Amino acid sequence: MIIMHTVDTATLPRMVARALDARLRVMPAVVVMGARQTGKSTLAVDLAPGNRRYLSLDDLDVVDTARRDPDALVGGAQPVTLDEVQREPDLLRAVKLAIDRKRTPGRFLLTGSANLLLMRRVSESLAGRASYLTLWPMTRREQSGLGRCGLWDELLAARDDEWLDLLAAQPDTPEDWRALARRGGFPTPALHLGTAHERAVWFDGYVRTYLERDLQDLSAIAALPDFRRLMRAACLRMGRLLNQTELGRDVSLAQPTVHRYLNLLETSYLLVRLPAYAVNRTKRLIKSPKLYWGDTGLALHLAQDEAPGGAHLENLVLHDLLAWRDARLDRAEVFYWRTAVGEEVDLVIEAGGRLLPIEIKATGRPRLGDAKHLRTFGSEYGRKARAALLLHTGSTLEWLAPDVLAAPWWRVL
């Protein structure tokens, strides 16, 4: 088995650090979740305030103690960090009892490479006792040392007619989106590996470790070749509507098995099911989710695809939005929009009672025709809809229409 080692990224700030600090000052437990190797351990060790005991459940001695005498791990007055807590979910019962005995802010910092809210064994253990944060792979601006995501807060706070000046004021630093898609956001391949071959070696080890160890912590999977085949098929369907029956037919798996495997991938933060915007006005809307991945570099490796396409550019924008959404205290939601007759908007942000539609085009020369469905969306939702963004790969920053701003993707992300 290949063991993945954590790379020190402490010198690069992470966007959720401020949210983590704020929650530790209020809640007795804060849970940081995310895929393996996104930097959770580094965040827990280096960025959590105070003098904390650090215990990792990757350590077999710690796991043994957690099973025999969990109070020995969670007891005492000193704050405790428990890393990779999903490996021993029953330990959360001891955490719950400790909190109930003494409710002290910041007492427990827990990290997990699985979505504990989706795991039946632990979904209710910390109800009302914990705040949850998700650490996604690094955004483009985190990789650049800025410790943030794109300009979503600024765009939402500004008036629509101020958007052009806001984006024009950003540094003029174009980037090849295909290079960003290939390296993804996991710290090691994104920051420390310079060639496609080196990244391929790392991603291969990551997948093997996930299949042989991490996946087994969640569910016993005997047919690993079937699971890996499903992963590849899902990567090849990035950006498309999810049809589990069709997907199962293509990989010779029963629909219930496909459903189970997809749930495990989502629980592991590797797969993202983007929901449809559900408020129906006058049009019959498609409600099936669309399929994306938590990291484009991993998805390209699994798909054995060397040429990123438009769906990968969509995935990059979605990933940045998910990182932004999950670090906010004021809740925002991200959807796509599609009607039964094929009118579609790639992404829709719902925040503050308003809707911001976004279309992503892998073209350097956006045209008014590219904004057709954005304008349909605006007409459908009236005053609830803000002006639309059309993100593209060129350098043009201009209003294509009074309600559609075309902007280079790198000025926003």
C-alpha positions in Angstrom: 0.0 0.0 0.0 1.2 3.5 -0.8 1.0 5.9 2.1 0.4 9.5 1.3 2.5 12.0 3.3 1.4 15.5 4.2 3.3 18.4 2.6 3.9 21.5 4.7 1.8 24.3 3.3 1.7 26.3 6.5 3.3 29.3 4.7 0.2 29.6 2.4 -2.9 30.9 4.2 -6.2 29.0 3.7 -9.5 30.8 3.3 -11.3 28.9 6.1 -8.7 29.9 8.7 -10.6 32.9 9.8 -13.9 31.0 9.9 -12.2 28.3 11.9 -10.9 30.7 14.5 -14.3 32.4 14.8 -16.1 29.1 15.4 -13.6 27.9 17.9 -14.3 31.0 20.0 -18.0 30.1 20.2 -18.7 26.3 19.8 -17.4 23.5 22.0 -16.5 21.5 18.9 -15.6 22.4 15.3 -15.4 19.8 12.6 -13.2 20.4 9.5 -14.1 18.0 6.8 -12.7 17.4 3.3 -11.0 14.9 1.0 -7.8 13.3 2.0 -4.7 15.5 1.4 -6.5 18.9 1.1 -4.4 20.2 4.1 -6.8 19.6 7.1 -4.0 18.3 9.3 -1.8 21.3 8.5 -4.7 23.6 9.2 -5.5 21.9 12.5 -1.9 21.9 13.7 -0.6 25.3 12.6 -3.7 27.5 12.3 -5.8 26.5 15.3 -5.3 29.0 18.2 -4.1 27.9 21.6 -2.1 25.1 23.0 -3.8 21.9 22.0 -3.1 18.2 22.3 -2.9 16.7 18.8 -3.9 13.1 18.2 -4.2 11.5 14.8 -6.3 8.4 14.2 -3.9 7.5 11.5 -1.7 6.4 14.4 -2.7 2.8 15.3 -1.9 3.3 19.0 -4.3 6.2 19.1 -7.0 4.1 17.4 -6.4 1.3 20.0 -6.8 3.8 22.9 -9.9 5.2 21.2 -11.5 1.8 21.3 -10.4 0.7 24.8 -10.5 4.0 26.7 -11.9 6.9 24.7 -12.1 9.1 27.9 -8.3 9.0 28.0 -8.3 10.8 24.7 -11.0 13.4 25.2 -10.7 13.9 29.0 -8.9 16.8 30.8 -9.1 20.5 30.5 -6.6 21.0 27.7 -8.2 21.5 24.2 -7.9 18.5 21.9 -7.4 18.1 18.2 -8.5 14.7 16.8 -7.4 14.2 13.3 -9.1 11.8 10.9 -11.9 11.1 13.4 -14.0 9.2 10.8 -11.7 6.2 11.3 -13.2 5.6 14.8 -16.8 7.1 14.7 -17.7 5.7 18.1 -15.1 8.1 19.6 -17.6 10.9 18.9 -19.9 9.5 21.6 -17.1 10.2 24.2 -16.7 13.7 22.7 -20.5 14.3 23.0 -20.5 13.2 26.7 -17.4 15.3 27.4 -19.1 18.4 25.9 -22.3 17.7 27.9 -20.3 17.6 31.1 -18.5 20.8 30.4 -19.4 23.1 27.5 -16.2 25.1 26.8 -15.7 26.9 23.5 -12.9 25.5 21.4 -12.5 22.4 23.4 -12.5 20.0 20.5 -11.2 20.4 16.9 -12.0 17.4 14.8 -11.0 16.7 11.2 -12.3 14.0 8.9 -11.7 12.8 5.4 -15.4 12.0 5.1 -18.6 14.0 5.4 -19.7 13.1 8.9 -23.1 14.6 8.3 -23.7 11.9 5.7 -22.5 9.0 7.8 -25.5 7.4 9.6 -23.4 6.3 12.6 -22.4 9.8 13.5 -24.8 12.2 11.9 -26.6 12.9 15.2 -23.8 12.5 17.7 -22.8 16.2 17.8 -26.1 17.8 16.9 -26.2 21.3 18.5 -22.6 20.9 19.8 -20.5 21.4 16.8 -20.0 23.8 13.9 -18.9 22.3 10.5 -16.4 23.6 7.9 -15.4 22.1 4.6 -11.8 22.4 3.4 -11.8 21.9 -0.4 -8.6 21.6 -2.5 -6.8 24.9 -2.8 -8.4 27.6 -4.9 -6.3 29.5 -7.5 -5.9 32.4 -5.2 -4.9 30.2 -2.3 -2.2 28.6 -4.5 -1.0 32.2 -5.2 -0.6 32.9 -1.5 -3.7 35.2 -1.2 -5.6 32.9 1.1 -9.0 33.5 -0.5 -11.3 32.5 -3.3 -12.6 34.5 -6.2 -14.4 37.9 -6.0 -17.8 36.5 -5.2 -18.3 38.6 -2.1 -17.2 41.7 -3.9 -19.6 41.1 -6.8 -22.5 40.4 -4.5 -21.8 43.5 -2.5 -21.5 45.8 -5.5 -24.2 47.2 -7.7 -24.5 45.4 -11.0 -23.3 48.5 -12.9 -20.2 48.6 -10.8 -19.0 45.1 -11.8 -17.0 46.2 -14.9 -14.9 48.7 -12.9 -14.5 46.2 -10.1 -13.1 43.5 -12.3 -11.1 46.0 -14.4 -9.2 47.0 -11.3 -7.9 43.4 -10.8 -4.3 42.7 -11.7 -3.9 41.9 -15.4 -2.5 38.4 -14.9 -3.9 36.0 -17.5 -3.5 32.3 -16.9 -4.0 29.2 -19.0 -7.0 27.5 -17.4 -6.0 24.2 -18.8 -2.8 24.2 -16.7 -4.8 25.0 -13.6 -7.2 22.1 -14.4 -4.4 19.6 -14.9 -2.7 20.4 -11.6 -5.9 20.7 -9.6 -5.9 22.0 -6.0 -4.4 19.3 -3.8 -1.4 21.0 -2.3 1.2 18.4 -3.4 0.6 18.3 -7.1 -0.5 21.9 -7.3 2.5 23.4 -5.5 5.3 20.9 -5.4 5.2 18.8 -8.6 6.2 20.4 -11.8 5.7 17.8 -14.5 2.7 15.8 -15.8 4.6 12.6 -15.0 5.2 13.5 -11.4 1.6 14.5 -10.9 0.5 11.2 -12.5 2.6 9.2 -10.0 1.1 11.2 -7.1 -2.5 10.8 -8.4 -2.0 7.1 -8.9 -0.9 6.7 -5.3 -3.7 8.8 -4.1 -6.3 6.7 -5.8 -4.7 3.4 -4.6 -4.7 4.7 -1.0 -8.3 5.8 -1.3 -9.4 2.5 -2.7 -7.4 0.3 -0.4 -7.6 2.2 2.9 -9.9 5.2 3.1 -12.8 3.7 1.3 -12.7 0.6 3.5 -13.2 2.9 6.5 -16.6 3.9 5.1 -17.8 0.6 3.6 -16.6 -2.8 2.8 -16.0 -2.8 -1.0 -14.8 -6.2 -2.4 -15.0 -5.4 -6.1 -12.5 -2.6 -6.2 -12.1 -2.9 -10.0 -15.8 -2.2 -10.4 -15.6 0.8 -8.2 -12.6 2.2 -10.0 -14.3 1.6 -13.4 -17.3 3.6 -12.1 -15.0 6.4 -11.0 -13.6 6.7 -14.5 -17.0 6.6 -16.1 -18.2 9.4 -13.7 -15.2 11.5 -14.6 -16.0 11.1 -18.3 -19.5 12.5 -17.6 -18.3 15.6 -15.9 -20.8 18.4 -16.3 -23.6 16.2 -17.5 -26.9 15.3 -16.0 -26.7 12.3 -13.7 -28.5 9.2 -14.9 -27.7 6.3 -12.6 -29.4 3.7 -14.8 -27.4 4.8 -17.9 -24.2 5.0 -15.9 -24.7 1.5 -14.5 -25.4 0.1 -18.0 -22.2 1.5 -19.3 -20.1 -0.1 -16.5 -22.2 -3.3 -16.2 -23.4 -2.5 -12.6 -26.9 -2.6 -11.1 -28.4 0.8 -10.4 -28.5 0.3 -6.6 -24.8 -0.5 -6.7 -24.1 2.7 -8.8 -26.2 4.7 -6.3 -24.2 3.3 -3.3 -20.8 3.9 -5.0 -21.7 7.5 -5.9 -22.8 8.1 -2.3 -19.5 6.9 -1.1 -17.6 9.1 -3.5 -19.7 12.1 -2.4 -19.2 11.2 1.3 -15.4 11.2 0.5 -15.6 14.7 -1.1 -14.3 13.4 -4.4 -17.6 13.7 -6.3 -20.0 16.7 -6.3 -23.6 16.4 -7.3 -24.8 19.9 -8.2 -28.5 20.4 -7.6 -30.9 22.1 -10.0 -32.5 25.4 -9.0 -35.9 24.2 -7.9 -38.1 27.2 -7.9 -40.5 26.7 -10.8 -42.0 29.8 -12.3 -43.6 29.2 -15.8 -41.2 26.7 -17.2 -40.9 23.0 -16.5 -37.4 22.5 -15.0 -35.1 19.6 -15.1 -34.4 18.5 -11.5 -31.7 15.8 -11.9 -28.3 16.8 -10.4 -25.3 17.4 -12.6 -22.1 15.5 -12.0 -18.8 17.2 -11.1 -15.6 16.4 -9.2 -13.9 17.9 -6.1 -10.6 18.2 -8.0 -10.1 18.5 -11.8 -6.5 17.2 -11.7 -7.7 13.9 -10.1 -10.7 13.7 -12.5 -8.4 14.1 -15.5 -6.1 11.4 -14.2 -9.0 9.0 -13.6 -10.5 9.6 -17.0 -7.0 9.2 -18.6 -7.8 12.4 -20.4 -4.9 14.8 -21.3 -7.0 17.5 -22.8 -9.3 19.5 -20.5 -12.5 20.5 -22.0 -15.3 23.0 -21.3 -16.7 20.9 -18.5 -13.4 21.1 -16.7 -13.5 24.9 -16.9 -17.0 24.8 -15.4 -15.7 22.5 -12.7 -12.9 25.0 -11.8 -15.5 27.8 -11.3 -17.7 25.5 -9.3 -14.9 24.4 -7.1 -14.0 28.0 -6.3 -17.7 28.7 -5.5 -17.9 25.7 -3.2 -14.9 26.8 -1.3 -16.4 30.3 -1.0 -19.8 29.0 0.0 -18.6 26.7 2.7 -16.4 29.3 4.4 -19.2 31.8 4.8 -21.3 32.3 7.9 -24.1 33.8 5.8 -25.4 30.9 3.8 -25.4 30.9 0.1 -26.3 28.1 -2.3 -25.0 27.1 -5.7 -27.2 25.5 -8.4 -27.5 25.0 -12.1 -30.7 25.8 -14.1 -32.1 23.8 -17.0 -35.5 23.6 -18.7 -37.1 20.6 -20.4 -36.5 22.3 -23.8 -32.8 22.6 -23.2 -32.4 26.2 -22.0 -29.5 26.0 -19.4 -27.4 28.2 -17.2 -24.2 26.6 -15.9 -24.3 28.0 -12.4 -26.7 30.1 -10.2 -25.7 31.7 -6.9 -28.6 32.2 -4.5 -27.6 34.7 -1.8 -29.4 37.5 0.1 -32.7 36.6 -1.7 -31.2 37.3 -5.1 -30.0 35.1 -8.0 -26.7 35.6 -9.9 -26.6 33.5 -13.1 -23.2 32.5 -14.5 -22.4 31.0 -17.9 -18.9 29.5 -18.6 -17.6 29.3 -22.1 -14.2 27.9 -23.2 -13.9 30.5 -25.9 -11.7 33.6 -26.2 -14.3 35.5 -28.2 -17.7 35.6 -26.4 -20.7 36.6 -28.5 -24.1 37.9 -27.7 -25.5 34.5 -28.7 -23.5 32.9 -25.9 -25.7 34.9 -23.5 -29.1 33.8 -24.8 -30.0 31.5 -21.9 -28.7 34.0 -19.4 -31.1 36.5 -20.7 -33.9 33.9 -20.7 -33.1 33.3 -17.0 -33.2 37.0 -16.3 -36.6 37.4 -18.0 -38.0 34.3 -16.1 -37.0 35.5 -12.6 -37.4 39.3 -13.1 -36.2 41.5 -10.2 -35.0 38.5 -8.2 -32.3 37.9 -10.9 -29.2 40.1 -10.9 -27.2 40.9 -14.0 -25.5 37.8 -15.4 -21.8 36.9 -15.8 -20.4 35.2 -18.8 -16.9 33.9 -18.0 -14.7 33.1 -20.9 -11.0 32.3 -21.7 -10.1 35.5 -23.5 -9.3 39.0 -22.4 -12.5 40.9 -23.3 -14.2 42.7 -20.4 -17.4 44.3 -21.6 -21.2 44.4 -21.4 -22.5 42.1 -24.2 -26.0 43.3 -23.2 -27.3 45.7 -20.6 -27.7 42.7 -18.3 -24.8 40.4 -19.3 -21.2 41.2 -18.4 -18.5 39.1 -20.3 -15.4 38.8 -18.2 -12.2 36.7 -18.4 -12.4 33.8 -15.9 -9.1 34.8 -14.3 -10.3 38.3 -13.4 -13.0 36.6 -11.2 -11.2 33.5 -9.9 
